[in-house]
Amino acid sequence: MSFGQALKAYRLTKNMTQAQFASTYALDRTQLSRVENDEREATIQMRQHLSRSSWRMALTIADEETDGFISNILKDVPNLDLHPAALKDILLKELDEAESALEALIMAKHMDPEKRRKSAERVYLELRDVSQKAAVMQGVLEEEFALDRKQLIKRHEMEVKKGER
């Protein structure tokens, strides 16, 4: 799915016309139309504004701009249960799998290099699962509890700098 298609799908989930969406998100309606129809690229400002406005769009944009390094699991698993309780169970399962993979990698230090490489690949994939589910969980929490992402990120950065995290 292209960025334009994802943007249009997001707008439609909000039950908004292009004019309503453009007005709400301080965008130009004709530019929005062209982006949705893949006739032009979204500007950096448009992407930034959409990322700040919606965690779902932030995932879509990050997925596209990082060539999948930061991926959008909502694209791959469209029926993912976004209820916090369901996400908690999924996230805990993914963390357990990542822990097992890490333990196997540690134990593999005396194995041949190819087996260690395969073990490292498993860790990579398990950590990817954790990060995907964690990003969705953060977005759901932002949405459900009206959390201020910008403020929380600043707070987290300060706690990291102080050695509190």
C-alpha atoms as a printed R data frame, in Angstrom:
    type eleno elety resid chain resno       x       y      z
1   ATOM     1    CA   MET     A     1   0.000   0.000  0.000
2   ATOM     2    CA   SER     A     2   1.391   3.357 -0.985
3   ATOM     3    CA   PHE     A     3   1.604   6.306  1.370
4   ATOM     4    CA   GLY     A     4  -1.227   7.994 -0.519
5   ATOM     5    CA   GLN     A     5  -3.450   4.938 -0.157
6   ATOM     6    CA   ALA     A     6  -2.623   4.702  3.559
7   ATOM     7    CA   LEU     A     7  -3.422   8.380  4.003
8   ATOM     8    CA   LYS     A     8  -6.750   7.992  2.228
9   ATOM     9    CA   ALA     A     9  -7.614   4.903  4.293
10  ATOM    10    CA   TYR     A    10  -6.773   6.815  7.480
11  ATOM    11    CA   ARG     A    11  -8.953   9.743  6.403
12  ATOM    12    CA   LEU     A    12 -11.838   7.395  5.605
13  ATOM    13    CA   THR     A    13 -11.578   5.705  9.021
14  ATOM    14    CA   LYS     A    14 -12.151   9.171 10.448
15  ATOM    15    CA   ASN     A    15 -15.271   9.481  8.193
16  ATOM    16    CA   MET     A    16 -13.993  12.773  6.824
17  ATOM    17    CA   THR     A    17 -14.125  14.326  3.383
18  ATOM    18    CA   GLN     A    18 -10.901  15.636  1.936
19  ATOM    19    CA   ALA     A    19 -12.029  19.172  2.733
20  ATOM    20    CA   GLN     A    20 -12.810  18.283  6.371
21  ATOM    21    CA   PHE     A    21  -9.556  16.389  6.809
22  ATOM    22    CA   ALA     A    22  -7.497  19.149  5.200
23  ATOM    23    CA   SER     A    23  -9.136  21.744  7.415
24  ATOM    24    CA   THR     A    24  -8.693  19.687 10.585
25  ATOM    25    CA   TYR     A    25  -5.036  18.928  9.901
26  ATOM    26    CA   ALA     A    26  -4.153  22.336  8.414
27  ATOM    27    CA   LEU     A    27  -3.413  20.904  4.974
28  ATOM    28    CA   ASP     A    28  -4.155  22.121  1.475
29  ATOM    29    CA   ARG     A    29  -7.080  20.091  0.068
30  ATOM    30    CA   THR     A    30  -5.752  19.948 -3.497
31  ATOM    31    CA   GLN     A    31  -2.349  18.818 -2.262
32  ATOM    32    CA   LEU     A    32  -4.058  16.198 -0.084
33  ATOM    33    CA   SER     A    33  -5.987  14.923 -3.099
34  ATOM    34    CA   ARG     A    34  -2.851  14.639 -5.211
35  ATOM    35    CA   VAL     A    35  -0.995  12.792 -2.444
36  ATOM    36    CA   GLU     A    36  -3.904  10.387 -1.904
37  ATOM    37    CA   ASN     A    37  -3.983   9.661 -5.636
38  ATOM    38    CA   ASP     A    38  -0.200   9.127 -5.732
39  ATOM    39    CA   GLU     A    39   0.184  12.031 -8.134
40  ATOM    40    CA   ARG     A    40   2.672  13.764 -5.875
41  ATOM    41    CA   GLU     A    41   4.776  13.093 -2.825
42  ATOM    42    CA   ALA     A    42   3.728  14.445  0.534
43  ATOM    43    CA   THR     A    43   5.906  17.313  1.631
44  ATOM    44    CA   ILE     A    44   8.151  16.941  4.646
45  ATOM    45    CA   GLN     A    45   5.935  19.399  6.498
46  ATOM    46    CA   MET     A    46   2.822  17.353  5.673
47  ATOM    47    CA   ARG     A    47   4.489  14.141  6.868
48  ATOM    48    CA   GLN     A    48   5.690  15.796 10.067
49  ATOM    49    CA   HIS     A    49   2.276  17.256 10.765
50  ATOM    50    CA   LEU     A    50   0.539  13.923 10.152
51  ATOM    51    CA   SER     A    51   3.098  12.084 12.297
52  ATOM    52    CA   ARG     A    52   2.478  14.441 15.199
53  ATOM    53    CA   SER     A    53  -1.286  14.146 14.741
54  ATOM    54    CA   SER     A    54  -1.599  10.368 14.535
55  ATOM    55    CA   TRP     A    55   0.510   7.497 15.795
56  ATOM    56    CA   ARG     A    56  -0.937   5.358 12.988
57  ATOM    57    CA   MET     A    57   0.301   7.777 10.357
58  ATOM    58    CA   ALA     A    58   3.623   8.063 12.214
59  ATOM    59    CA   LEU     A    59   4.074   4.288 11.839
60  ATOM    60    CA   THR     A    60   3.158   4.434  8.146
61  ATOM    61    CA   ILE     A    61   5.600   7.277  7.518
62  ATOM    62    CA   ALA     A    62   8.395   5.694  9.562
63  ATOM    63    CA   ASP     A    63   7.920   2.401  7.707
64  ATOM    64    CA   GLU     A    64   8.192   4.132  4.348
65  ATOM    65    CA   GLU     A    65  11.035   6.481  5.208
66  ATOM    66    CA   THR     A    66  13.214   3.865  6.914
67  ATOM    67    CA   ASP     A    67  12.555   1.221  4.241
68  ATOM    68    CA   GLY     A    68  11.005  -1.017  6.871
69  ATOM    69    CA   PHE     A    69  13.583  -0.640  9.650
70  ATOM    70    CA   ILE     A    70  10.787   0.876 11.710
71  ATOM    71    CA   SER     A    71   7.886  -1.117 10.396
72  ATOM    72    CA   ASN     A    72   4.152  -0.742 10.502
73  ATOM    73    CA   ILE     A    73   2.724  -3.962 11.879
74  ATOM    74    CA   LEU     A    74  -0.786  -2.609 11.275
75  ATOM    75    CA   LYS     A    75  -0.078  -3.034  7.571
76  ATOM    76    CA   ASP     A    76   1.045  -6.642  8.015
77  ATOM    77    CA   VAL     A    77  -1.554  -7.646 10.622
78  ATOM    78    CA   PRO     A    78  -4.613  -5.508  9.844
79  ATOM    79    CA   ASN     A    79  -6.819  -7.408 12.327
80  ATOM    80    CA   LEU     A    80  -4.475  -6.927 15.280
81  ATOM    81    CA   ASP     A    81  -6.545  -6.561 18.462
82  ATOM    82    CA   LEU     A    82  -5.705  -3.076 19.718
83  ATOM    83    CA   HIS     A    83  -7.275  -3.420 23.148
84  ATOM    84    CA   PRO     A    84  -4.591  -2.770 25.809
85  ATOM    85    CA   ALA     A    85  -5.260  -6.137 27.513
86  ATOM    86    CA   ALA     A    86  -4.796  -8.042 24.253
87  ATOM    87    CA   LEU     A    87  -1.682  -6.044 23.407
88  ATOM    88    CA   LYS     A    88  -0.284  -6.731 26.872
89  ATOM    89    CA   ASP     A    89  -0.578 -10.480 26.330
90  ATOM    90    CA   ILE     A    90   0.976 -10.244 22.869
91  ATOM    91    CA   LEU     A    91   3.810  -8.041 24.103
92  ATOM    92    CA   LEU     A    92   4.592 -10.340 27.036
93  ATOM    93    CA   LYS     A    93   4.675 -13.340 24.687
94  ATOM    94    CA   GLU     A    94   7.046 -11.495 22.348
95  ATOM    95    CA   LEU     A    95   9.287 -10.493 25.268
96  ATOM    96    CA   ASP     A    96   9.475 -14.115 26.427
97  ATOM    97    CA   GLU     A    97  10.435 -15.228 22.920
98  ATOM    98    CA   ALA     A    98  13.095 -12.518 22.699
99  ATOM    99    CA   GLU     A    99  14.510 -13.551 26.073
100 ATOM   100    CA   SER     A   100  14.722 -17.195 24.940
101 ATOM   101    CA   ALA     A   101  16.431 -16.174 21.721
102 ATOM   102    CA   LEU     A   102  18.943 -14.031 23.638
103 ATOM   103    CA   GLU     A   103  19.711 -16.891 26.011
104 ATOM   104    CA   ALA     A   104  20.304 -19.188 23.038
105 ATOM   105    CA   LEU     A   105  22.664 -16.638 21.483
106 ATOM   106    CA   ILE     A   106  24.649 -16.368 24.708
107 ATOM   107    CA   MET     A   107  24.913 -20.149 24.879
108 ATOM   108    CA   ALA     A   108  25.984 -20.235 21.218
109 ATOM   109    CA   LYS     A   109  29.328 -18.542 21.864
110 ATOM   110    CA   HIS     A   110  31.079 -21.905 21.600
111 ATOM   111    CA   MET     A   111  29.191 -22.949 18.458
112 ATOM   112    CA   ASP     A   112  30.383 -22.687 14.917
113 ATOM   113    CA   PRO     A   113  30.004 -19.223 13.352
114 ATOM   114    CA   GLU     A   114  27.081 -20.200 11.108
115 ATOM   115    CA   LYS     A   115  24.986 -21.459 14.034
116 ATOM   116    CA   ARG     A   116  25.798 -18.265 15.960
117 ATOM   117    CA   ARG     A   117  24.744 -16.216 12.950
118 ATOM   118    CA   LYS     A   118  21.408 -18.085 12.745
119 ATOM   119    CA   SER     A   119  20.950 -17.546 16.476
120 ATOM   120    CA   ALA     A   120  21.653 -13.813 16.040
121 ATOM   121    CA   GLU     A   121  19.096 -13.666 13.220
122 ATOM   122    CA   ARG     A   122  16.478 -15.167 15.535
123 ATOM   123    CA   VAL     A   123  17.272 -12.544 18.196
124 ATOM   124    CA   TYR     A   124  16.972  -9.792 15.585
125 ATOM   125    CA   LEU     A   125  13.567 -11.038 14.456
126 ATOM   126    CA   GLU     A   126  12.296 -11.474 18.011
127 ATOM   127    CA   LEU     A   127  13.420  -7.948 18.933
128 ATOM   128    CA   ARG     A   128  11.670  -6.678 15.822
129 ATOM   129    CA   ASP     A   129   8.457  -8.360 16.999
130 ATOM   130    CA   VAL     A   130   8.833  -6.697 20.401
131 ATOM   131    CA   SER     A   131   9.489  -3.242 18.946
132 ATOM   132    CA   GLN     A   132   6.534  -3.468 16.539
133 ATOM   133    CA   LYS     A   133   4.092  -4.456 19.248
134 ATOM   134    CA   ALA     A   134   5.543  -1.922 21.695
135 ATOM   135    CA   ALA     A   135   5.135   0.927 19.180
136 ATOM   136    CA   VAL     A   136   1.502  -0.017 18.647
137 ATOM   137    CA   MET     A   137   0.955  -0.255 22.402
138 ATOM   138    CA   GLN     A   138   2.399   3.248 22.838
139 ATOM   139    CA   GLY     A   139   0.062   4.573 20.156
140 ATOM   140    CA   VAL     A   140  -2.972   2.901 21.685
141 ATOM   141    CA   LEU     A   141  -2.095   4.364 25.087
142 ATOM   142    CA   GLU     A   142  -1.671   7.832 23.534
143 ATOM   143    CA   GLU     A   143  -5.046   7.538 21.873
144 ATOM   144    CA   GLU     A   144  -7.006   5.977 24.730
145 ATOM   145    CA   PHE     A   145  -5.632   8.159 27.529
146 ATOM   146    CA   ALA     A   146  -4.943  11.369 25.557
147 ATOM   147    CA   LEU     A   147  -1.248  11.197 26.413
148 ATOM   148    CA   ASP     A   148   1.044  13.950 25.181
149 ATOM   149    CA   ARG     A   149   3.697  12.096 23.160
150 ATOM   150    CA   LYS     A   150   6.012  15.082 22.885
151 ATOM   151    CA   GLN     A   151   5.977  15.734 26.624
152 ATOM   152    CA   LEU     A   152   6.484  12.055 27.453
153 ATOM   153    CA   ILE     A   153   9.420  11.771 25.054
154 ATOM   154    CA   LYS     A   154  11.075  14.810 26.645
155 ATOM   155    CA   ARG     A   155  10.488  13.339 30.093
156 ATOM   156    CA   HIS     A   156  11.958  10.005 29.026
157 ATOM   157    CA   GLU     A   157  15.036  11.676 27.517
158 ATOM   158    CA   MET     A   158  15.626  13.618 30.731
159 ATOM   159    CA   GLU     A   159  15.308  10.458 32.831
160 ATOM   160    CA   VAL     A   160  17.772   8.652 30.544
161 ATOM   161    CA   LYS     A   161  20.259  11.534 30.841
162 ATOM   162    CA   LYS     A   162  19.938  11.479 34.618
163 ATOM   163    CA   GLY     A   163  20.491   7.711 34.678
164 ATOM   164    CA   GLU     A   164  17.015   7.076 36.037
165 ATOM   165    CA   ARG     A   165  16.164   4.678 33.178
